[in-house]
Amino acid sequence: MKKNLFLITMMLVLPTLMISCATTGDLQKVQAEQKMTDAKADQALKDAQAAKSAADAANVKAAETSGRAESAIKAAEEREKAAAEKERIADEKAKKADDAFHKSMKK
């Protein structure tokens, strides 16, 4: 009776232990998946670093372009001031010429 009970117990316990244990194949599969995940993470990190470098380069170019644009605006404003001054001088000369003409016509 004890022998039969022991045999039945072993028949139930042994397969349960075999099912719950991981095999070498399972471990290799998990390791392969982990390596794949690590490789994907490394690639994502490289991609992120490349994107950051590209963004930094774009920011530098934008700053340079902004500086040139500001210089161009200042130069345009200076030219506008010079043109306004020349126009004012031309108006004064025209007024003097007109006054001289009217003065000569009165004589």
DOKOL-141872 format. One record per atom (N, C-alpha, C): residue number from 1; residue in three letters; x negated, y, z; atom name. Coordinates in nm, 2 decimals. Last residue first. Layout:
+-----+-----+--------+--------+--------+------+
!   n ! res !      x !      y !      z ! atom !
+-----+-----+--------+--------+--------+------+
! NUM ! ALA !      X !      Y !      Z !   CA !
...
+-----+-----+--------+--------+--------+------+
END
This chain:
+-----+-----+--------+--------+--------+------+
!   n ! res !      x !      y !      z ! atom !
+-----+-----+--------+--------+--------+------+
! 107 ! LYS !  -1.17 !  14.07 !  -6.00 !    N !
! 107 ! LYS !  -1.26 !  14.19 !  -6.04 !   CA !
! 107 ! LYS !  -1.22 !  14.23 !  -6.18 !    C !
! 106 ! LYS !  -1.03 !  13.85 !  -5.97 !    N !
! 106 ! LYS !  -0.97 !  13.97 !  -5.91 !   CA !
! 106 ! LYS !  -1.05 !  14.09 !  -5.96 !    C !
! 105 ! MET !  -1.19 !  13.65 !  -6.07 !    N !
! 105 ! MET !  -1.07 !  13.69 !  -6.15 !   CA !
! 105 ! MET !  -1.01 !  13.82 !  -6.09 !    C !
! 104 ! SER !  -1.38 !  13.62 !  -5.87 !    N !
! 104 ! SER !  -1.42 !  13.67 !  -6.00 !   CA !
! 104 ! SER !  -1.30 !  13.72 !  -6.08 !    C !
! 103 ! LYS !  -1.21 !  13.51 !  -5.68 !    N !
! 103 ! LYS !  -1.28 !  13.63 !  -5.65 !   CA !
! 103 ! LYS !  -1.32 !  13.70 !  -5.78 !    C !
! 102 ! HIS !  -1.14 !  13.27 !  -5.80 !    N !
! 102 ! HIS !  -1.04 !  13.36 !  -5.77 !   CA !
! 102 ! HIS !  -1.10 !  13.50 !  -5.74 !    C !
! 101 ! PHE !  -1.40 !  13.15 !  -5.81 !    N !
! 101 ! PHE !  -1.32 !  13.17 !  -5.93 !   CA !
! 101 ! PHE !  -1.22 !  13.28 !  -5.91 !    C !
! 100 ! ALA !  -1.46 !  13.13 !  -5.54 !    N !
! 100 ! ALA !  -1.54 !  13.21 !  -5.62 !   CA !
! 100 ! ALA !  -1.47 !  13.25 !  -5.75 !    C !
!  99 ! ASP !  -1.26 !  12.95 !  -5.46 !    N !
!  99 ! ASP !  -1.26 !  13.09 !  -5.40 !   CA !
!  99 ! ASP !  -1.34 !  13.18 !  -5.49 !    C !
!  98 ! ASP !  -1.34 !  12.73 !  -5.61 !    N !
!  98 ! ASP !  -1.21 !  12.79 !  -5.64 !   CA !
!  98 ! ASP !  -1.21 !  12.93 !  -5.58 !    C !
!  97 ! ALA !  -1.59 !  12.69 !  -5.49 !    N !
!  97 ! ALA !  -1.58 !  12.72 !  -5.63 !   CA !
!  97 ! ALA !  -1.45 !  12.78 !  -5.67 !    C !
!  96 ! LYS !  -1.50 !  12.63 !  -5.23 !    N !
!  96 ! LYS !  -1.59 !  12.74 !  -5.26 !   CA !
!  96 ! LYS !  -1.59 !  12.79 !  -5.40 !    C !
!  95 ! LYS !  -1.35 !  12.40 !  -5.29 !    N !
!  95 ! LYS !  -1.29 !  12.51 !  -5.23 !   CA !
!  95 ! LYS !  -1.37 !  12.64 !  -5.25 !    C !
!  94 ! ALA !  -1.56 !  12.23 !  -5.38 !    N !
!  94 ! ALA !  -1.45 !  12.27 !  -5.47 !   CA !
!  94 ! ALA !  -1.37 !  12.39 !  -5.42 !    C !
!  93 ! LYS !  -1.71 !  12.21 !  -5.15 !    N !
!  93 ! LYS !  -1.77 !  12.28 !  -5.27 !   CA !
!  93 ! LYS !  -1.66 !  12.32 !  -5.37 !    C !
!  92 ! GLU !  -1.52 !  12.08 !  -4.99 !    N !
!  92 ! GLU !  -1.57 !  12.21 !  -4.95 !   CA !
!  92 ! GLU !  -1.63 !  12.29 !  -5.07 !    C !
!  91 ! ASP !  -1.49 !  11.84 !  -5.13 !    N !
!  91 ! ASP !  -1.38 !  11.93 !  -5.11 !   CA !
!  91 ! ASP !  -1.42 !  12.07 !  -5.07 !    C !
!  90 ! ALA !  -1.75 !  11.74 !  -5.10 !    N !
!  90 ! ALA !  -1.70 !  11.78 !  -5.23 !   CA !
!  90 ! ALA !  -1.58 !  11.87 !  -5.23 !    C !
!  89 ! ILE !  -1.76 !  11.70 !  -4.82 !    N !
!  89 ! ILE !  -1.85 !  11.80 !  -4.88 !   CA !
!  89 ! ILE !  -1.80 !  11.84 !  -5.02 !    C !
!  88 ! ARG !  -1.56 !  11.51 !  -4.81 !    N !
!  88 ! ARG !  -1.54 !  11.63 !  -4.74 !   CA !
!  88 ! ARG !  -1.63 !  11.74 !  -4.80 !    C !
!  87 ! GLU !  -1.68 !  11.30 !  -4.96 !    N !
!  87 ! GLU !  -1.56 !  11.36 !  -5.00 !   CA !
!  87 ! GLU !  -1.53 !  11.50 !  -4.94 !    C !
!  86 ! LYS !  -1.90 !  11.25 !  -4.80 !    N !
!  86 ! LYS !  -1.92 !  11.30 !  -4.93 !   CA !
!  86 ! LYS !  -1.80 !  11.37 !  -4.99 !    C !
!  85 ! GLU !  -1.76 !  11.15 !  -4.57 !    N !
!  85 ! GLU !  -1.84 !  11.27 !  -4.56 !   CA !
!  85 ! GLU !  -1.87 !  11.34 !  -4.70 !    C !
!  84 ! ALA !  -1.65 !  10.92 !  -4.68 !    N !
!  84 ! ALA !  -1.56 !  11.03 !  -4.63 !   CA !
!  84 ! ALA !  -1.64 !  11.16 !  -4.62 !    C !
!  83 ! ALA !  -1.88 !  10.78 !  -4.74 !    N !
!  83 ! ALA !  -1.79 !  10.82 !  -4.85 !   CA !
!  83 ! ALA !  -1.70 !  10.94 !  -4.81 !    C !
!  82 ! ALA !  -1.98 !  10.74 !  -4.48 !    N !
!  82 ! ALA !  -2.06 !  10.82 !  -4.58 !   CA !
!  82 ! ALA !  -1.97 !  10.87 !  -4.69 !    C !
!  81 ! LYS !  -1.77 !  10.58 !  -4.38 !    N !
!  81 ! LYS !  -1.80 !  10.71 !  -4.32 !   CA !
!  81 ! LYS !  -1.88 !  10.80 !  -4.42 !    C !
!  80 ! GLU !  -1.80 !  10.36 !  -4.56 !    N !
!  80 ! GLU !  -1.67 !  10.43 !  -4.56 !   CA !
!  80 ! GLU !  -1.69 !  10.57 !  -4.49 !    C !
!  79 ! ARG !  -2.05 !  10.27 !  -4.48 !    N !
!  79 ! ARG !  -2.03 !  10.32 !  -4.62 !   CA !
!  79 ! ARG !  -1.90 !  10.40 !  -4.63 !    C !
!  78 ! GLU !  -1.99 !  10.19 !  -4.22 !    N !
!  78 ! GLU !  -2.08 !  10.30 !  -4.24 !   CA !
!  78 ! GLU !  -2.07 !  10.36 !  -4.38 !    C !
!  77 ! GLU !  -1.81 !   9.98 !  -4.27 !    N !
!  77 ! GLU !  -1.76 !  10.10 !  -4.20 !   CA !
!  77 ! GLU !  -1.85 !  10.22 !  -4.22 !    C !
!  76 ! ALA !  -1.98 !   9.81 !  -4.41 !    N !
!  76 ! ALA !  -1.86 !   9.86 !  -4.48 !   CA !
!  76 ! ALA !  -1.81 !   9.99 !  -4.41 !    C !
!  75 ! ALA !  -2.15 !   9.74 !  -4.20 !    N !
!  75 ! ALA !  -2.20 !   9.81 !  -4.32 !   CA !
!  75 ! ALA !  -2.09 !   9.88 !  -4.39 !    C !
!  74 ! LYS !  -1.97 !   9.61 !  -4.02 !    N !
!  74 ! LYS !  -2.04 !   9.74 !  -3.98 !   CA !
!  74 ! LYS !  -2.09 !   9.81 !  -4.10 !    C !
!  73 ! ILE !  -1.90 !   9.40 !  -4.19 !    N !
!  73 ! ILE !  -1.79 !   9.49 !  -4.14 !   CA !
!  73 ! ILE !  -1.86 !   9.62 !  -4.10 !    C !
!  72 ! ALA !  -2.14 !   9.27 !  -4.20 !    N !
!  72 ! ALA !  -2.08 !   9.32 !  -4.33 !   CA !
!  72 ! ALA !  -1.97 !   9.42 !  -4.29 !    C !
!  71 ! SER !  -2.18 !   9.19 !  -3.94 !    N !
!  71 ! SER !  -2.27 !   9.28 !  -4.00 !   CA !
!  71 ! SER !  -2.21 !   9.35 !  -4.13 !    C !
!  70 ! GLU !  -1.96 !   9.02 !  -3.91 !    N !
!  70 ! GLU !  -1.97 !   9.14 !  -3.83 !   CA !
!  70 ! GLU !  -2.06 !   9.24 !  -3.89 !    C !
!  69 ! ALA !  -2.05 !   8.82 !  -4.09 !    N !
!  69 ! ALA !  -1.92 !   8.89 !  -4.11 !   CA !
!  69 ! ALA !  -1.92 !   9.02 !  -4.03 !    C !
!  68 ! ARG !  -2.27 !   8.72 !  -3.96 !    N !
!  68 ! ARG !  -2.29 !   8.79 !  -4.09 !   CA !
!  68 ! ARG !  -2.16 !   8.87 !  -4.12 !    C !
!  67 ! GLY !  -2.15 !   8.62 !  -3.73 !    N !
!  67 ! GLY !  -2.25 !   8.73 !  -3.72 !   CA !
!  67 ! GLY !  -2.27 !   8.80 !  -3.85 !    C !
!  66 ! SER !  -1.99 !   8.42 !  -3.85 !    N !
!  66 ! SER !  -1.93 !   8.53 !  -3.77 !   CA !
!  66 ! SER !  -2.03 !   8.65 !  -3.76 !    C !
!  65 ! THR !  -2.19 !   8.25 !  -3.94 !    N !
!  65 ! THR !  -2.10 !   8.32 !  -4.04 !   CA !
!  65 ! THR !  -2.03 !   8.44 !  -3.97 !    C !
!  64 ! GLU !  -2.30 !   8.17 !  -3.70 !    N !
!  64 ! GLU !  -2.39 !   8.24 !  -3.80 !   CA !
!  64 ! GLU !  -2.30 !   8.32 !  -3.90 !    C !
!  63 ! ALA !  -2.08 !   8.03 !  -3.59 !    N !
!  63 ! ALA !  -2.14 !   8.15 !  -3.52 !   CA !
!  63 ! ALA !  -2.23 !   8.23 !  -3.62 !    C !
!  62 ! ALA !  -2.05 !   7.83 !  -3.78 !    N !
!  62 ! ALA !  -1.94 !   7.93 !  -3.76 !   CA !
!  62 ! ALA !  -1.99 !   8.05 !  -3.69 !    C !
!  61 ! LYS !  -2.28 !   7.69 !  -3.74 !    N !
!  61 ! LYS !  -2.25 !   7.75 !  -3.87 !   CA !
!  61 ! LYS !  -2.15 !   7.86 !  -3.86 !    C !
!  60 ! VAL !  -2.24 !   7.60 !  -3.48 !    N !
!  60 ! VAL !  -2.35 !   7.68 !  -3.51 !   CA !
!  60 ! VAL !  -2.33 !   7.76 !  -3.64 !    C !
!  59 ! ASN !  -2.01 !   7.44 !  -3.52 !    N !
!  59 ! ASN !  -2.00 !   7.56 !  -3.43 !   CA !
!  59 ! ASN !  -2.12 !   7.65 !  -3.46 !    C !
!  58 ! ALA !  -2.11 !   7.24 !  -3.68 !    N !
!  58 ! ALA !  -2.01 !   7.33 !  -3.73 !   CA !
!  58 ! ALA !  -1.99 !   7.46 !  -3.65 !    C !
!  57 ! ALA !  -2.29 !   7.12 !  -3.50 !    N !
!  57 ! ALA !  -2.34 !   7.18 !  -3.62 !   CA !
!  57 ! ALA !  -2.24 !   7.28 !  -3.68 !    C !
!  56 ! ASP !  -2.10 !   7.02 !  -3.32 !    N !
!  56 ! ASP !  -2.20 !   7.12 !  -3.28 !   CA !
!  56 ! ASP !  -2.26 !   7.20 !  -3.40 !    C !
!  55 ! ALA !  -1.97 !   6.84 !  -3.48 !    N !
!  55 ! ALA !  -1.89 !   6.95 !  -3.43 !   CA !
!  55 ! ALA !  -1.99 !   7.06 !  -3.38 !    C !
!  54 ! ALA !  -2.17 !   6.66 !  -3.53 !    N !
!  54 ! ALA !  -2.11 !   6.73 !  -3.64 !   CA !
!  54 ! ALA !  -2.04 !   6.85 !  -3.59 !    C !
!  53 ! SER !  -2.21 !   6.57 !  -3.27 !    N !
!  53 ! SER !  -2.32 !   6.64 !  -3.34 !   CA !
!  53 ! SER !  -2.27 !   6.72 !  -3.46 !    C !
!  52 ! LYS !  -1.97 !   6.45 !  -3.22 !    N !
!  52 ! LYS !  -2.01 !   6.56 !  -3.14 !   CA !
!  52 ! LYS !  -2.12 !   6.64 !  -3.21 !    C !
!  51 ! ALA !  -1.98 !   6.24 !  -3.41 !    N !
!  51 ! ALA !  -1.87 !   6.34 !  -3.42 !   CA !
!  51 ! ALA !  -1.91 !   6.47 !  -3.34 !    C !
!  50 ! ALA !  -2.19 !   6.09 !  -3.30 !    N !
!  50 ! ALA !  -2.20 !   6.15 !  -3.44 !   CA !
!  50 ! ALA !  -2.10 !   6.26 !  -3.46 !    C !
!  49 ! GLN !  -2.07 !   6.02 !  -3.06 !    N !
!  49 ! GLN !  -2.19 !   6.10 !  -3.06 !   CA !
!  49 ! GLN !  -2.21 !   6.17 !  -3.20 !    C !
!  48 ! ALA !  -1.87 !   5.86 !  -3.15 !    N !
!  48 ! ALA !  -1.84 !   5.98 !  -3.07 !   CA !
!  48 ! ALA !  -1.95 !   6.07 !  -3.07 !    C !
!  47 ! ASP !  -2.01 !   5.65 !  -3.28 !    N !
!  47 ! ASP !  -1.92 !   5.74 !  -3.36 !   CA !
!  47 ! ASP !  -1.89 !   5.87 !  -3.28 !    C !
!  46 ! LYS !  -2.14 !   5.55 !  -3.05 !    N !
!  46 ! LYS !  -2.22 !   5.60 !  -3.16 !   CA !
!  46 ! LYS !  -2.13 !   5.70 !  -3.25 !    C !
!  45 ! LEU !  -1.91 !   5.46 !  -2.91 !    N !
!  45 ! LEU !  -2.00 !   5.55 !  -2.85 !   CA !
!  45 ! LEU !  -2.08 !   5.62 !  -2.96 !    C !
!  44 ! ALA !  -1.82 !   5.26 !  -3.09 !    N !
!  44 ! ALA !  -1.73 !   5.38 !  -3.06 !   CA !
!  44 ! ALA !  -1.81 !   5.49 !  -3.00 !    C !
!  43 ! GLN !  -2.03 !   5.09 !  -3.08 !    N !
!  43 ! GLN !  -2.00 !   5.15 !  -3.21 !   CA !
!  43 ! GLN !  -1.91 !   5.28 !  -3.18 !    C !
!  42 ! ASP !  -2.00 !   5.00 !  -2.81 !    N !
!  42 ! ASP !  -2.13 !   5.07 !  -2.86 !   CA !
!  42 ! ASP !  -2.10 !   5.14 !  -2.99 !    C !
!  41 ! ALA !  -1.75 !   4.88 !  -2.83 !    N !
!  41 ! ALA !  -1.77 !   4.99 !  -2.74 !   CA !
!  41 ! ALA !  -1.89 !   5.07 !  -2.78 !    C !
!  40 ! LYS !  -1.81 !   4.67 !  -3.00 !    N !
!  40 ! LYS !  -1.71 !   4.77 !  -3.04 !   CA !
!  40 ! LYS !  -1.72 !   4.90 !  -2.96 !    C !
!  39 ! ALA !  -1.99 !   4.53 !  -2.85 !    N !
!  39 ! ALA !  -2.03 !   4.58 !  -2.97 !   CA !
!  39 ! ALA !  -1.93 !   4.69 !  -3.02 !    C !
!  38 ! ASP !  -1.82 !   4.45 !  -2.63 !    N !
!  38 ! ASP !  -1.94 !   4.54 !  -2.61 !   CA !
!  38 ! ASP !  -1.99 !   4.60 !  -2.74 !    C !
!  37 ! THR !  -1.64 !   4.29 !  -2.77 !    N !
!  37 ! THR !  -1.59 !   4.41 !  -2.71 !   CA !
!  37 ! THR !  -1.71 !   4.50 !  -2.68 !    C !
!  36 ! MET !  -1.82 !   4.09 !  -2.84 !    N !
!  36 ! MET !  -1.75 !   4.16 !  -2.95 !   CA !
!  36 ! MET !  -1.70 !   4.29 !  -2.89 !    C !
!  35 ! LYS !  -1.90 !   3.99 !  -2.59 !    N !
!  35 ! LYS !  -2.00 !   4.05 !  -2.68 !   CA !
!  35 ! LYS !  -1.93 !   4.13 !  -2.79 !    C !
!  34 ! GLN !  -1.65 !   3.89 !  -2.51 !    N !
!  34 ! GLN !  -1.71 !   4.00 !  -2.44 !   CA !
!  34 ! GLN !  -1.82 !   4.07 !  -2.52 !    C !
!  33 ! GLU !  -1.61 !   3.69 !  -2.69 !    N !
!  33 ! GLU !  -1.52 !   3.80 !  -2.69 !   CA !
!  33 ! GLU !  -1.58 !   3.92 !  -2.62 !    C !
!  32 ! ALA !  -1.83 !   3.52 !  -2.62 !    N !
!  32 ! ALA !  -1.82 !   3.58 !  -2.75 !   CA !
!  32 ! ALA !  -1.73 !   3.70 !  -2.76 !    C !
!  31 ! GLN !  -1.75 !   3.46 !  -2.36 !    N !
!  31 ! GLN !  -1.87 !   3.53 !  -2.38 !   CA !
!  31 ! GLN !  -1.87 !   3.60 !  -2.52 !    C !
!  30 ! VAL !  -1.51 !   3.31 !  -2.42 !    N !
!  30 ! VAL !  -1.50 !   3.43 !  -2.34 !   CA !
!  30 ! VAL !  -1.63 !   3.52 !  -2.36 !    C !
!  29 ! LYS !  -1.63 !   3.10 !  -2.55 !    N !
!  29 ! LYS !  -1.53 !   3.18 !  -2.62 !   CA !
!  29 ! LYS !  -1.52 !   3.31 !  -2.55 !    C !
!  28 ! GLN !  -1.79 !   2.99 !  -2.36 !    N !
!  28 ! GLN !  -1.86 !   3.04 !  -2.48 !   CA !
!  28 ! GLN !  -1.76 !   3.13 !  -2.55 !    C !
!  27 ! LEU !  -1.59 !   2.90 !  -2.18 !    N !
!  27 ! LEU !  -1.69 !   3.00 !  -2.14 !   CA !
!  27 ! LEU !  -1.76 !   3.07 !  -2.26 !    C !
!  26 ! ASP !  -1.47 !   2.71 !  -2.34 !    N !
!  26 ! ASP !  -1.39 !   2.82 !  -2.30 !   CA !
!  26 ! ASP !  -1.48 !   2.94 !  -2.25 !    C !
!  25 ! GLY !  -1.68 !   2.53 !  -2.37 !    N !
!  25 ! GLY !  -1.62 !   2.59 !  -2.49 !   CA !
!  25 ! GLY !  -1.54 !   2.72 !  -2.45 !    C !
!  24 ! THR !  -1.70 !   2.44 !  -2.12 !    N !
!  24 ! THR !  -1.81 !   2.51 !  -2.17 !   CA !
!  24 ! THR !  -1.76 !   2.59 !  -2.30 !    C !
!  23 ! THR !  -1.39 !   2.49 !  -1.95 !    N !
!  23 ! THR !  -1.49 !   2.41 !  -2.01 !   CA !
!  23 ! THR !  -1.60 !   2.50 !  -2.07 !    C !
!  22 ! ALA !  -1.25 !   2.55 !  -1.63 !    N !
!  22 ! ALA !  -1.29 !   2.60 !  -1.76 !   CA !
!  22 ! ALA !  -1.40 !   2.51 !  -1.82 !    C !
!  21 ! CYS !  -1.00 !   2.36 !  -1.46 !    N !
!  21 ! CYS !  -1.14 !   2.40 !  -1.48 !   CA !
!  21 ! CYS !  -1.17 !   2.45 !  -1.62 !    C !
!  20 ! SER !  -0.74 !   2.28 !  -1.46 !    N !
!  20 ! SER !  -0.76 !   2.41 !  -1.41 !   CA !
!  20 ! SER !  -0.91 !   2.45 !  -1.43 !    C !
!  19 ! ILE !  -0.75 !   2.02 !  -1.57 !    N !
!  19 ! ILE !  -0.68 !   2.12 !  -1.64 !   CA !
!  19 ! ILE !  -0.72 !   2.26 !  -1.59 !    C !
!  18 ! MET !  -0.89 !   1.88 !  -1.37 !    N !
!  18 ! MET !  -0.94 !   1.88 !  -1.51 !   CA !
!  18 ! MET !  -0.88 !   2.00 !  -1.59 !    C !
!  17 ! LEU !  -0.71 !   1.89 !  -1.15 !    N !
!  17 ! LEU !  -0.85 !   1.95 !  -1.15 !   CA !
!  17 ! LEU !  -0.91 !   1.97 !  -1.28 !    C !
!  16 ! THR !  -0.50 !   1.75 !  -1.26 !    N !
!  16 ! THR !  -0.48 !   1.88 !  -1.22 !   CA !
!  16 ! THR !  -0.62 !   1.96 !  -1.21 !    C !
!  15 ! PRO !  -0.61 !   1.49 !  -1.30 !    N !
!  15 ! PRO !  -0.57 !   1.57 !  -1.41 !   CA !
!  15 ! PRO !  -0.55 !   1.72 !  -1.38 !    C !
!  14 ! LEU !  -0.66 !   1.43 !  -1.01 !    N !
!  14 ! LEU !  -0.77 !   1.44 !  -1.11 !   CA !
!  14 ! LEU !  -0.73 !   1.52 !  -1.24 !    C !
!  13 ! VAL !  -0.41 !   1.42 !  -0.88 !    N !
!  13 ! VAL !  -0.51 !   1.52 !  -0.85 !   CA !
!  13 ! VAL !  -0.61 !   1.54 !  -0.96 !    C !
!  12 ! LEU !  -0.27 !   1.20 !  -0.99 !    N !
!  12 ! LEU !  -0.21 !   1.34 !  -0.99 !   CA !
!  12 ! LEU !  -0.31 !   1.45 !  -0.97 !    C !
!  11 ! MET !  -0.43 !   0.99 !  -0.95 !    N !
!  11 ! MET !  -0.38 !   1.01 !  -1.09 !   CA !
!  11 ! MET !  -0.31 !   1.15 !  -1.10 !    C !
!  10 ! MET !  -0.48 !   1.00 !  -0.68 !    N !
!  10 ! MET !  -0.59 !   1.03 !  -0.77 !   CA !
!  10 ! MET !  -0.54 !   1.06 !  -0.91 !    C !
!   9 ! THR !  -0.22 !   0.92 !  -0.59 !    N !
!   9 ! THR !  -0.27 !   1.05 !  -0.56 !   CA !
!   9 ! THR !  -0.39 !   1.09 !  -0.65 !    C !
!   8 ! ILE !  -0.22 !   0.66 !  -0.69 !    N !
!   8 ! ILE !  -0.12 !   0.75 !  -0.74 !   CA !
!   8 ! ILE !  -0.17 !   0.90 !  -0.71 !    C !
!   7 ! LEU !  -0.43 !   0.55 !  -0.54 !    N !
!   7 ! LEU !  -0.44 !   0.55 !  -0.68 !   CA !
!   7 ! LEU !  -0.34 !   0.65 !  -0.74 !    C !
!   6 ! PHE !  -0.33 !   0.58 !  -0.28 !    N !
!   6 ! PHE !  -0.46 !   0.65 !  -0.32 !   CA !
!   6 ! PHE !  -0.47 !   0.66 !  -0.47 !    C !
!   5 ! LEU !  -0.11 !   0.41 !  -0.30 !    N !
!   5 ! LEU !  -0.09 !   0.55 !  -0.27 !   CA !
!   5 ! LEU !  -0.22 !   0.64 !  -0.31 !    C !
!   4 ! ASN !  -0.24 !   0.17 !  -0.34 !    N !
!   4 ! ASN !  -0.15 !   0.22 !  -0.44 !   CA !
!   4 ! ASN !  -0.13 !   0.37 !  -0.42 !    C !
!   3 ! LYS !  -0.38 !   0.15 !  -0.10 !    N !
!   3 ! LYS !  -0.46 !   0.15 !  -0.23 !   CA !
!   3 ! LYS !  -0.37 !   0.21 !  -0.34 !    C !
!   2 ! LYS !  -0.19 !   0.13 !   0.08 !    N !
!   2 ! LYS !  -0.28 !   0.24 !   0.09 !   CA !
!   2 ! LYS !  -0.35 !   0.26 !  -0.04 !    C !
!   1 ! MET !  -0.08 !  -0.12 !   0.00 !    N !
!   1 ! MET !   0.00 !   0.00 !   0.00 !   CA !
!   1 ! MET !  -0.09 !   0.13 !   0.00 !    C !
+-----+-----+--------+--------+--------+------+
END
